[in-house]
Amino acid sequence: MMGPEGSYSERAAKLWALKNGLRDVEFRYFADIEDAFLAAVKGKADISVIPVENSIEGSVGVTLDLLLENGAVIIGEIVVKIEHCLLSKGGPEKIRVILSHPQGLAQCRHFLKKHFPEAELRSTGSTSHAARLAGEFEEMAAIASPEAAERYGLKILLSNVQDRKENYTRFLVIRSEKKIPSDRTQGGAGVDMESYSDSCMSSGHRLHSESGAGIERTGLSACKTSLIVYLEKDRPGALYELLGAFAKRGINLTKIESRPSKKELGDYYFYIDFEGHTGDALIKDALEDIKSKAGTKSKSNALKVLGSYPAFKNSGSASVNTETQETQ
Ligand SMILES: O=C(O)C(=O)Cc1ccccc1
């Protein structure tokens, strides 16, 4: 996950481990999203937990690019409620520089403009890194979590400073698409994430009930699948046909988003999340249909299925914070 200690990614990773009954997990911290993502791809970690979208600021572009460019499989997702605080060593009158992850600064844009119009805003690799730095210099403040305040001995000057009270970030749990022994699995101590990602099948198709490798889960689990598709540029009705492949089979989309292909202006990849599992006959059929509609320009990337995984369920209240999740 992104580090150092006290990041929202750390909270997400710990909650996900807890919810999935993973015991004896060793947590490793990386400087930013890219390093944390590549840790799983390159076998420095069994799995990585990476922010992908936020309810105020939208998608995390670097994560979408990394999903396209690397051999990663999505095996899970978790949604975390984000309550940013303004943290500093000294009082508010001393603040000249405010630090945070770009997502943190963007989620508090109006607050910062209104209350600190003169402050210099500086981005860091994570909110926790911002807090660690703010612990060293009195003229610096950080937008970060209450855990980060505690960890780096900072005062919470203000709580809930994001522009909207309701603020949620969705994190993806990924592993390498290759079966590579990670630092941890060498010697047999690791977690078998290969079989974990295959364990989710949508309701009505397969009842999963499994234990082993530290994972124990029973019952019907609603699944989601994520994919990236590239369509030929400027073909009338191409996107309409793609969406039709889902609509005519009654498959519910949970997200659709375009991302520049970076080849030329107006050329896009489409990222789509939908309900169902690649093992379902209906989904298999839809994917065959989509494959026949996808672009030919860059064959290897015409259709990339990123994985099927249990859809996040917030048991009970809409609020997902550490307190409620830790008792689940
Ligand atoms: O920097 C962090 O703490 C992260 O985990 C990324 C992030 C930043 C701001 C809101 C949610 C996640």
The ligand as a Tripos MOL2 file, in Angstrom:
@<TRIPOS>MOLECULE
LIG
   12    12     1     0     0
SMALL
NO_CHARGES

@<TRIPOS>ATOM
      1 O1         -2.5590    9.4730    0.3020 O.co2     1 LIG1
      2 C1         -3.3160    8.6340    0.8350 C.2       1 LIG1
      3 O2         -3.5290    8.5790    2.0530 O.co2     1 LIG1
      4 C2         -4.0280    7.6830   -0.0420 C.2       1 LIG1
      5 O3         -4.3010    6.5770    0.3470 O.2       1 LIG1
      6 C3         -4.5450    8.2190   -1.3510 C.3       1 LIG1
      7 C4         -5.7540    9.0300   -1.0390 C.ar      1 LIG1
      8 C5         -5.6270   10.3940   -0.8970 C.ar      1 LIG1
      9 C6         -6.7590   11.1560   -0.5620 C.ar      1 LIG1
     10 C7         -7.9770   10.5210   -0.3790 C.ar      1 LIG1
     11 C8         -8.0840    9.1600   -0.5320 C.ar      1 LIG1
     12 C9         -6.9660    8.4010   -0.8600 C.ar      1 LIG1
@<TRIPOS>BOND
     1     1     2 2
     2     2     3 1
     3     2     4 1
     4     4     5 2
     5     4     6 1
     6     6     7 1
     7     7     8 ar
     8     7    12 ar
     9     8     9 ar
    10     9    10 ar
    11    10    11 ar
    12    11    12 ar
@<TRIPOS>SUBSTRUCTURE
     1 LIG1         1 GROUP 0 **** ****
